[in-house]
């Protein structure tokens, strides 16, 4: 009996293993964050060497090196139109950069945090930026004016992760205080505490469809939550994460996967639905703290700490 067409369409594509394609050695210190632009044309890496490197995703060549922060950089994010970058630095500031200008100028410096700025993201409209700091606050900034419009003060230890949901109405945050919180992005009101535990929350991010939140905790665990019900649906394990704030992500170009770095120097991929680990990418020589998946191609970028200092590009063979 032939399989109905609807069932055929639901079957996931066969998994093709990723392989190391290129190793980039631009940075002189630990690489803290790597992110593909939303149009897929560029990717950028931030480092404790105080610089941001911008590359072509097609040729994997360095286009520009952004210099201006006076201390290391912990995180970066792209605007929705892939024109601007925002960086979060240990110098307590955020900087907005024009990544498409020939000079890649810093167009604005955001001041207000009183300690290390550790995490940052744009909303979908890219008119707002959210940042989290070791000063235990979350700030929402107006991109046009560079001014703070909200300060959220309910965390009691450094904020490790902040991001908007797809429509920009909500913010999710994680903190070393063991909580993951959901906030109203317009009022700054805390709507829900998703996790309240003794284990530090290293990461929290909405899924691409906005229905779920992926949460990383410092007990070697990633969990997928239906935040409306407050229930955790899936656990992903196998990697090592007890010390560093590792930023996992979703891969949606060839099936649906969770991708994460690890303190054992590897990159892990899990099937989102089945929770089974499907590949471990080996090659880095220090903790992999950041991964990013190309929005259109089957390509992963990964970044590692000081004993490694590289960005590695992984691809699937067609």
N, C-alpha and C positions, 0 to 999 in steps of 0.2 A: 504494500500500500504506500502510495506517495505521501510525503509530508505536506500538510497544508501550507500554502504560501505564507500565511500569517506567522506560523511557527518558524518557518525558514528565516523570516525577517528578524525574529527575536533572537536567533542564535548569535552569540558573540563571534567576532572574527577570530580565526586561529591566532594564537599568540606567537609573535616573532621576537626572539630574544634581542635585547639591545647589546651593542658592542661599543667599546671605546673608539671614538673617531678622531678626537684631537685633544691635546692638552695645552692650555694657555698659561703662560708664565709671566704675565704682566706685573702682578703685584709683588711687593717686597715684604709684606706681612700677611697675617691671616686674612683670608677672604671671608667676610661675614655674611654676604648676601649676594645672590645672583637672580636676576629677573628678566624674562623675555618681555618685550613690548607687546601691547595688545594686538597690533597689526602683524606681529611676527617678524618684522624687518630687522629689528635690533635686539640686543640684549646688553644688560649692564651689570657690572659687579662692583661691590663696595668692599673696602678693605680697612684694616687697622693702620695701613700706611697713609691714611688721610685722603686717599684718592678714590675716584669712581672711574672705571674704564667702560667705554661704550664701544661695542663691536657690531659688525654686520653679521646677521644670522646666516646670510647666504655664503659669504666668503670666509667667515670666522676671523676676519682681520680687525685689528684695532683701528677705530675711527678717531677717537679722542680720549683724552685723559682729563678729567675734571678736578681742578685743584682749588682749594679755598678754605676747607675746614682746617681747624688748628689742632684737632685730635682725631682719633680713629672714628670710622663710620660703622655703625651697627646694622643699618637697614636702609633700603631704598624702595621706591615704588614708582610706577609709570602712570601718567594721566591716561584717561580712556582713549584719547586721540593719538597716543604714542608720541606726543610732541615734547612733553615735559617730564622731568624726573624730580622727585623729592627725596632728600637724604636726611637721615637722622644720625646725629653725631654725639660722641662723648664730650664735645665742647659745649654742650647744652643747647645747641641751636639746630634748626632744620634749614635746609637750603633748597630753593626751587631753581632748577636749571633748564635752560632751553637746549634740549638735546639735538635739535635739528638745525640750530644756528651754526654757522661755520666756526664761530669762536666758542660755542657751547657755554655761553655766559651764565653766571649765577644771576638770576633776575630778581630774587627776593631772599632775604634771610629772616627767619621766623624766630623771635626771641620771647621767652616767657617761662620755659622750664628752668628749674634751679639745680638740676642734676643731669646725668647722662640721659640723652634721648635714645631709647632702645628700639622702638618699632614705629612704623608709619605706613599709612595707606591713603589713597585718594578715594572719594566716593565716585559713583558711576558718572555723574555730571562733571566731575573734576572741578567743582566750585568750592569744595570743602576738603580739608585734610584732617585726619585723625592721627594723633601721636600718643605714645605711652612712654613713661620716663621712670628712672630710678627715684625721682622725687615723689613717687606713688600716685601721681595724677595722670589723667588722660585729658588732652586738650583737643578741641575742635577749632580749626582755623579757617578763616575766610581767605581763599586763595587770592582774590583780587586785591584785598587791602593788606593781607599779611597779618591781620589782627586775630587774637583769640576771641571766639564767640561763645565757647562753653569750657568750663573746667569741671571735670568729674573727679570727685575726691573720695570715693568709698573704698578704694583698695588700701591695704595697710602695709604692703611691701612693694618692691619694684614691679612695674607693669611690663610684662614680657611680650604681649601680643595685642594688637588692635586691628580691626577691619570692619568695613561696612558690609551690609547685605547688598544684593544686586540692585535693589531700588533705592538704596540710601536711607531708608527709614530707621534702620537699626544699626547699632554698633555692638560687636562682641569683643570682650577683652579677657585676657588671662593674666595671672599674677603669681609671683612667688608666694603670695599669702594663701595659696591653695584654692582660690576661687576662680570660676569662669562666670562672667556676668554679661547680661544683655541689657542694652540701654536704648532709650528713645533718642534718636539722633537729633531731633529738633528741640527737645526740652532738657536733655541730659538726665532724665529720670531713670533710675535703675528699675527695669521691669521684671527681671528674673535672675536668680542665682542658679546657674545650671550645675555647677559643682561647688561644694564647700568641703574641702578635705584638708588633711595635713600635708599632702603631697603637692609640691609646686606645680602650677600649670605653666607649661613652657610655650604653648601655642594654642590658638583658637582661630578658626576661619570658617565662614559660610561656604557651603557647597555652591557650585556654579548655578544651580537652579534656585538657590536660596532657601531650600526646604530643610537642610540639615546643617549641623556644625561639626567640623572635625576638631577634636581636642587632643592635644598631646600633654602627657603628664610625666613627671620625672621618676617613673617606675617602669620604664621600658614599654609604655602602652600608648597606642593611639585609639581613640574611640569616636564613633560616629553617633551623633545624637539627633533625634527628632526634638528640636528645642521647644516646639509648641506643647508637646506632651511631657517633655522633660525626661523622656526615656532614652537610654542608650541602646542602640540597635546592633552595633557591630564593634568588635575589638580586633585590632591588628597588632600582632606581636612577632618577635623574632629579632628585631633590631635592639641596639643598646642605647638607652637614653636615661641617664641618671644625674648628669652634671650640667650639660649645656642646653641652651634653648635652641632646639633644632626645628626648622620650619619645613614641614611636609607640604605636599600640594596634591591637587587632583590632576590626573591625565585623562583626557576625553577624546583624543584623536583616533585611537584604534582600540576600542573597548574602553571600559571605565576602570581606572586603577588609582590606588593611593601610592604615592611615591614619597620616600623619606630618606634622609641621611641617617647616619648612625655613628656612635662613638667607637665602633670597631672598624672605622675607616671605609665602610661600604655604603652603597645606595640600595635600598630595598624597594621592591614593587609588590603590591598585593592586589588581588582581584577585589574590587570594591564590594561586590555582592557576596562572593564566596568566602571572603576573608583570608583565603589561603595565599601564602607568600609564593610568588611565581618566578621571581628572579632576584639575585643578589649580585650587584655590580661591584667588582673589585678592581682596585688600581690606585686609589688615594692612599696617602701615607700618614694621615691624621684625621681627626674627627670631621665628618662631613656635616656642616651645620645648615646648609641651604641647598635646595633643589628647585628647579623651575622647568616646567614643561612648555614646549613650543605650542602656541594656540592652534596651529594648523598642520604641522608636520610631526612625525614621530621622532622627536628629538628632546633630549633631557640635558640640562646644564646642571652641574653640581660644583660646590665650592667647599674648600676645607681650610682648616686652621694652620697655625704657624709652622709646623713641621712639614707642611705640604705646600701651602700658598698658591695652589693652582685652581683654575676653573677647568673642568673636564666636560667635554661634549660627547654624548652617547647617542647613537642612532640605531634604528632598526633597518635591516636589509629588506629591500622590496621583495 
